[in-house]
Amino acid sequence: MITKQEIETAYSLIREHITRTPVVYSHTLSKLCGCDTLFKLENLQMTGAFKERGALNKLFSLTAAERAAGVITASAGNHAQGVAYHTQRLGIKAKVVMPIGTPLIKVVSTQDYGAEVALHGETFDDAYEHARQLEVEEKRVFIHPFADPQVMAGQGTIGLELLADPLGREAEVVVCPIGGGGLIGGIATYLKETNPAIQVIGVEAADCASMQAALQQGGPFKLARAASLADGIAVKQVGELNYHIVRRYVDDVVIVDEDEIANAVLLLLEIEKIVVEGAGATPLAAILKYGERFAGKKVVSIISGGNIDVNILHRIITRGLAVAGRTVEFKVRLRDVPGTLTAVLEVFKRLQTNIMDITHHRFDSIAPIGYVDVSITLETKGHAHIREIEQSLQAEGYLL
């Protein structure tokens, strides 16, 4: 296990080389969530995520011989950038193995920080296994992204900063993403050893809930697959040490689905102007999903990172708008004669909805001769507005 003292020692080593990230309060999201909603903004680190805390603490522990040998790691992106940035500063050669599908921004940023990047496998676990092979072949030192006490102690410095912050010190609940378990393991250790009354809730994506599986199975359990919009926490198997710390210190582990993650990304961007990757949005998604357990409490979400590819961000925004009832697509079947489409558009005009796109399905439709199927995408005010539009179209006999 790691200790509060080890986390304090880590902070004394790394504090001058990292950003002391702020805790911010959201009035709008507090109303929406029914609790005092605050965020610890680790997306404001130099590399855009919390990972550099643990990476730097580990690098400081290396001997002169280990530094000369160089380091290697595996990462879905954020740990890679943390290792690359600080090895460049310290004059240590670094190699990073990343999954083939890693967002381009994370690959390019890692290379820009001076590390050699090798793309291998479809998942983090594939990249990890390959990196461990290269560790032996190239006689490098492996920097584990989460299953390492010094890495976890570095991540735990977030908890130290949180309780030293005027806004964070009165926290009743801290909600934290879980991938391999390094972040929540470090934070939970510091918080519980300082103030056991603080609740610590972990959040996983439903499609890669490896910590929840470990808790159910009584130990780390390897999932068959792990894929999510929250690519930073798409880990098939948590670390052994991480599992034991979570079992000891974390009050509960909950899951959120892909639509809930997308909606949270959209809300943070639109309301608070915070750019966050999928993993970093999971705490807000959990607060919205399990609102009754947070009602009336002072809740801090750990925004773990903001390194999101713009192409993925576009898809997430599109998905989030649909989940929130802000956009909808209707398909209608019309007589293929002049004026019928205009009549449908009059319905939308009357209900004050904005038309975003219209597509005629003339060559991929099973509509009878003399009819045509038309898809119409609308900008809407919410789910109640959508139901009103749907009822009006049905009353006019338009929907398929």
N, C-alpha and C positions, 0 to 999 in steps of 0.2 A: 504494500500500500504506500501511497505518498502522504505527506503530512503538511499541515499548515505552515510549519517552519520551513520546509523545503520550498514551498510556494513563495514565502517571503524572501528567502535567499535568492530564488530565481528572479524575483522582481528587482532586487538590489543590483543584479547583474545586467538585466536587459532594459531597465527603465529609461536609460539615456538614449536608447537606440530604437525605441518604438514610439508610437503615438498613444498618448493617454486619451482614449476615446471618450466622447461625452455621453452622458445620459440625458435623453430628451423626453419631454412629456407631450402627449398629443391630446388636445382638447376634443377634437372631432372624433378620434377613434375611441376615446374614453366614453363618450356618449354612445357610440355604436356598440361597444363591447360590454358596457355596463360595469366597468371597473376602471380604476386609475391605471391608464395604459402608458407605459414608459418603454423606451428602447435604449439599449447599450449598443452604440454604433461602431461595431468592429469593421464595417465596410470602409471606414475612414483611415484604416491603416495604410501605410505606403503601398503595400501589395494588394490592397483591397479586401483583406480578410484577416481573421484572427490568427491564422496558422503560423505567421512569422514569430509569434511569441515563443511557442514551443520549439520551433526549429532553431531559433537563436540560442535558447537556453541549452539545447543539446550541443550545438556547435561550440559553445564556450566550454563544454566539458571535455572536448577532445584533447588528447595529448599532442605534442609537436609531431610525433611520428604518424599519428592518425590524420592530422591535418595535411601532412605531406603526401599521404597515400591518396587523398581525395575521398569524396563521399558519393554515395548513390542513394536514390530513393525512388519510391513509386507514389504516384499521386494522380487524383482526378483533376488537379489543377491548382488549388490554393496552397497546399503544402509545397508543391513544386516551386511556386513563385516565392514563398517564404524562404525556402532553402536556397534558391538561386540568388535572390537579392542579398542575403547575408553572407553567403559564401563568396560572392563577388567582393563585398566590402572587406572580408577578412582574408582575401587572397587564397581561397581554397577551391580546388577544381571540383566541379559537381556534374553529375550525370543524373538525369531524371527519366524514368520510364512512365509514360502516360498511355491510357487507353486510346485506341484509334479514334473513337468518337468524341474525344475531349473538345469542348468549345474552343474555337480558333483563338479567341482572345487570350485564353489561358496558355495555350501552346506558344503563341508569339511573345507574350509577356515573359514567359519563362526563358525563352531564348534571348530576349532583349536584356535580361538580367545576367546573361553570360553563361548559363548552363547549357550543356549538351543534352538534347532531347531525343529520346527514342520512343516511337509509337509502337505499342504492342498490345494485342488482345482487344476484346470487346468490352471488358469491365475492369474496374480497379483491381480486382482479385487476379485477373490474368496478368496485368501489368506488374503486380506485386510479385508473383511467382517468378516472372522473367527477371525482375530486378534482383531477386535473391540469388538467382543463378549467376548473373553478371557480377554480383558482389564477390563471389568466390573466384570467378575467372579473372577478374580485373584487380582483385585484392584491395577493394575499396571498403570504406566504413558505411554500413547501412544506417540511414536515419529513418526510423519508422514513423509514419504519419500520425499514429495514435497509440500504439501499444508499447510505450516507452515511458518510464517514470519521469525522466527529465523533460520530455516533450509535454507530458501531462501537467507537470509542475508549472511549465511556462504558460500553458493555457489557463491554469488556475489563477494566474495573476489578474485575469478579468474579474474574478470574484473579489479580489483584494481592492481593485480600483472601484468596483461597484459600491462596496460598503464604505469607501472613503469619500464617495461623491454625495453632496448634500441631497440630491434627488433620489439617489439609490439606496442610501443607508437605512431607510424605513421600509424597504421592500418586504412584502409578506410572501410573495410567490415569485420565483424566477423560472422562466420557461426557456428551454434550451434545445437546439437541434441535436439529434444523435445520428452519427454515421458509424464510425468505428468505436466511438465512446471516449475519445481523448478530451474533447472540449468539456462535455458534461462531467466527466470524471474529475478533472482539475477544478472546475468551478464548484461542484457539489462538495468536494473535500474541504475547500476553504470556507464555504458558506456554513456548512453543517458543523465544522469544528470551531467556528466563530459564534454562530447563533443557530442552534439546532431547531429553533421555531420556524425558520424560513423554510417554506416548501420549495422543493426543486422538482419540476416536471419536465421530463424529456419528451421530445416529439420526433417521430419517424414518419417517412413517407410510407404509405400502405404497401407499395410494391417492393419495398426493401426494408421491412421491419425486422432487422436481424437482432437487435437488442431485445425486442419483445419476444422473439423466438427463443433467444438464449434464456430469458427469465422463465419461460414456460417449460423449456427442456432441462433446466438445471445446469446450464453451462453453454459456452459458445457453440452455436449451431449454424452450419453453412447452408444458406438458402440456395435453391436451384437457380435463381436469377435475381438480378437487382438492377432495375432501370427506372428512372424517374426524371421529371422536370427538375427535381432537386438533385442534380448530378453530383453535387459535393458530398451528399450523404448516401449515395448509392453503393453501399458496402454489403457484400454477401455474408460476412462473418465478423463479429466484433472481437476485440482482443480479450484475452483471459483476464488480465489485470483490470481492464476497463469494466468487464462484466462484474467482477467482485466489488469494485467501488460503486457501481450503479446499484447493485443489490443492497449494499450497505447504506448508501446515502441518498439515493434518489427515491422520492415518494411515489412516483408513478411514471409510466411510459405510455403515451397515447399515440394514435396514428391519425394522419390526415391524407385525403386522397388528392389526386392530381388537379381536379377542378378547384378544390379548396386552396391548394397552393397557388394556382394561377390567380385566383381571386385576391389572395393576400398580396401577391406581387403588385397587382393592379392598384389596390387600395393604398399601399405604401407609396407608390409612384404618384398617384393622382392626388392624394390627400396631403401627404407629408413631404412629397418631392424627394423621397428616399429611393435610390436605385438599389435594388436588392436582388440577389440570385435566389433560385428556388429554395435552397436549403435555409437561407436567412429569413425567408418568409414563413417557414413552417410554424414558428411560435405564434404569430398573429393568427394563422389559420386555425391553430388549436384553440386559442382564446375564443375565436368566433364560433367554433364548432361545439366546444364544451363550456359555453358561457356561464352556466349555473354554478360551476365549481369555482369560478373566479369572481363572481358577482360581489361588488362592493369592496374588493381588495385592491391593494397596491401591487400591481403586477409588472415585472420587468421582463421584456423579451430580449434575448441575445440575438442581435442582427449579425450573424456570423460572417457574412461577406456580400460583396456587391459585384463580383466578377461574372457578369452575364453577357453572353454573346448577343449582339443586336438582333440577329436573325431569330434566335430563340426568344428574345424579349418580345419581338413582334408577334410570334405565335402565342406566347403566354398572354399578352395583352388581348389578342383576339379571343382566346379561350376565356379569359377572365371577364371580358365584356359580356360574353354569352351567358356565363354562369350567373352574373349579376343581373341579367335581364336587360342589359343595355343594348344588345343587338339580338336580332332573331331573323331566321329565314323561313318564309312561307312558300309552299309550292301550290299553285292554283292551276286548274284546267279551264281553258277558255275556248270559246268558239273562235276559229281562225278567220275572223272577219274584222274589217275596220271598226274601231270604236269600243271593242270589248275590253281591251287593256285600259283604256281611258276610264271606263266605268269603275274598274278595280282601284285605280289610282285616286278616284274621288273618295273612296272609302278611307284611304290613308290620309288624304287631305283633311277630311272631316274629323279624324281622330288625332290630328296634329302629330304625325310621325314622319320622320325624315327618311327618304328612300336613298339607300347607299348603292344598290346594284340591282340590275334586272337581267336575267338570262333566259332566253327562249331555248327550249330543248326540242329543236326540230328534228335532230338526227339521232337522238339517244332516248326517245320517248316511246311509250306504248300507247299513247293517246290515240283514240279512234280517228279515222280519216275525217277531216273537217274541224279537228280540235288541236290545240297545242298546249303543252305544259310549260309553265313559266315559274321560275324561282325568283323571289323578290326578297332582298335583304334590307332590313329596316333598322334604323336607330330608334330605340324605344326608351321609355322612362322607368321601366321596371317590370316585374312579373305581372303586376295587376294590369298595367297598360297592355301587355302582350295578350292577356286573357280577354281584355276588352276588344282588341283587334281581331282575335281569333273568333270570338262570338259574332262579331259583325260580319266577318267573311262567311262564316257558316250560315248565318241568317240569309245572306245573299246567294248561298249555294255555290260558293267559289272553291272552298278547300277540297283537295283530293280525298 
